Amino acid sequence: MASSALIGILITFLVIILVLYLVQRLPLDARMRQIAQIIVIIIGIVSLLKYLAVF
């Protein structure tokens, strides 16, 4: 049970890192890129909290 939660957290973390990298590669101005990064981080934190059974 704990190992599956740990694997889920690890996969979620890696997906967040990948999406943040891809957002950096987009041809956007700095302000839009920053907004996109903030949105990705917020979604990532919420999904990690779901794995930790907070929500």
C-alpha positions as CSV (number, residue, x, y, z in Angstrom):
1,M,0.0,0.0,0.0
2,A,2.7,2.5,0.9
3,S,4.9,1.5,-2.0
4,S,2.1,2.2,-4.5
5,A,1.4,5.6,-3.0
6,L,5.2,6.3,-3.2
7,I,5.3,5.3,-6.8
8,G,2.2,7.5,-7.6
9,I,3.9,10.5,-5.9
10,L,7.1,9.9,-7.8
11,I,5.3,9.6,-11.1
12,T,3.3,12.8,-10.4
13,F,6.4,14.7,-9.4
14,L,8.2,13.6,-12.6
15,V,5.2,14.6,-14.8
16,I,5.2,18.0,-13.1
17,I,8.9,18.5,-13.8
18,L,8.3,17.4,-17.5
19,V,5.4,19.8,-18.0
20,L,7.4,22.7,-16.4
21,Y,10.2,21.9,-18.8
22,L,7.8,21.9,-21.8
23,V,6.3,25.2,-20.7
24,Q,9.8,26.7,-20.7
25,R,10.2,25.6,-24.3
26,L,7.0,27.3,-25.5
27,P,7.4,30.5,-27.5
28,L,5.5,32.7,-25.1
29,D,6.4,36.0,-23.5
30,A,7.8,36.0,-20.0
31,R,4.5,36.9,-18.3
32,M,2.4,34.2,-19.9
33,R,5.2,31.6,-19.3
34,Q,5.2,32.6,-15.6
35,I,1.4,32.3,-15.4
36,A,1.5,28.9,-17.0
37,Q,4.2,27.7,-14.6
38,I,2.2,28.9,-11.6
39,I,-0.9,27.0,-12.9
40,V,1.1,23.8,-13.4
41,I,2.6,24.1,-9.9
42,I,-0.8,24.6,-8.3
43,I,-2.3,21.6,-10.2
44,G,0.8,19.5,-9.2
45,I,0.5,20.4,-5.5
46,V,-3.2,19.6,-5.5
47,S,-2.6,16.2,-7.2
48,L,0.3,15.4,-4.7
49,L,-2.0,16.3,-1.8
50,K,-4.6,13.8,-3.2
51,Y,-2.0,11.1,-3.0
52,L,-1.2,12.0,0.6
53,A,-5.0,11.7,1.3
54,V,-5.4,15.3,2.3
55,F,-8.3,15.8,0.0
